[in-house]
Amino acid sequence: MAFRVLTPCQLPLRISLFVMSLTVYAVLDTTSAERRLKFVTVLYRHGDRSPVKAYPTDPYQESAWPQGFGQLTQDGMRQHFELGQALRQRYRGFLNETYNRHEIAVRSTDFDRTLMSAEANLAGMYPPNGSQVFNPNITWQPIPVHTVPQEEDRLLSFPLADCPRYDLLMNETKNTEAFLNMTTSYKDFLDMLKNYTGLKDTTIESVWSIHDTLYCEAVHHMRPPPWVTPEVMEKLRTLKDLSFQIMFGFYKQEEKSRLQGGVLLEQILKNISEAAAPSSKSLLKMMVYSAHDTTIVALQSALNVFNGKQPPYASCHIFELHQEDNGSFSVAMYYRNDSTKDPYPLMLPGCAQFCPLQDFVRITQPVIPMNWEKECQVASNIKDTEVIIGLTVCGCLLFILIILLLAVLCRQREQTDGYRHVINEGDDHS
């Protein structure tokens, strides 16, 4: 057997390569071992839907859509079923293979399209298996989705209403030089839209609905009117994206965030912090929010990671809480806005991809409201109707008390007069 003798130059090279291989392996092995996933928060937009309304001259009114305006389509159902499967695959080994009510909680806004999106998503995440199959002909199982009435939603439905300070900020935004210059530059285009659509008012912040209607119709292969050219659609898309920036940024973004997206961010950080608490005994591993494009924009604006574009259907913002091998915790964010690609990392400005939890909380503190009602300059939590009802009830009770008091006084007077009359009669007889 022949042996090849290494030259003095080759020997150190071989040793170096061997050491490098061991180093790379050790680093990879350490990386996988030092970080464990502990908790996940998912916020997604509903799937494809019909337009929320039509403009007056639109040839396709509500009757043109099988379920009417603002409803999830079958395309939307498929989009969320696919997202559910993707989440299932991403968190395989972290979540139980079969549905466990202690591991996942789902909350939705009180809209048909978000509720149905959540249900389609869960169908993709948790196809029934084994004892969970209640009908062999149905590869689906019911999983709860929680919600609150629209008028009571203070977590997911943005922009939040009944906030006078936010309304004032929006008025100030519309009076900034940058906004007024844009209005001037788009004046002819906005006037053209008014003539063709039959709308009484077309503004930079309101024409998103025209784009939305035309976009939905194009996706569902409805022929557009002759005035809807590619150039018109591109301008509408630009203005539509701009309207999202105006709503949650553009001017005094930090304060707007405290009144809007910071409210949701506060709840998300509260959930994450509870999951990281040493005393935590919660079995919850994933919190899911089914909402809207404005919800994602409000949250991403508060985090200062918004890319300036409307989140597409079934887009998904993910927070992951990881525990390092030294016991500390870090937060990583990902954004999925393309179903053909894996979610890409989002970095909180001023921090690393795996941002230490305490740094994440510290950096985002300026956009977390201390007292939302006070910062919104809400005059009173009591509604005018409740005040009127309360005053009316008090008035009625006061009136009844006065009547009772008068009755008691009259009765006492009658008894006194009767006693004196008896005494007098006794005196006369004596």
Protein Blocks (a to p, Z undefined) as FASTA:
>chain_A
ZZddddfklmmmmmmmmmmmmmmmmmmmmmmmmpccfbdcddddddddddfbdcfklmbd
fklpmnlghiacfklmmmmmmmmmmmmmmmgojacfbdcfklpccddddbfklmmmmmmm
mmmmmgcehjllmbfkbccdddddddddfklmcklmccdehilklmmmmmmmmmpmklmm
mmmmmmmmmmmmmmmnopabdcfklmmmmmmmmmmmmmnopacdfklcfklmmmmmmmmm
mmmmmmmnopokllmmmmmmmmmmmmmmmmmmmmmpmklcbfbfbdcddddfklmmmmmm
mnopaghiacdehiacdddddddfkopacddddddfbfkbccdddddehiafblcfklmm
mmmmmmpcfblmlmnopabfcdfklmmmmmmmmmmmmmmmmmmmmmmmmmmmmmmmmmmm
mmmmmmmmZZ
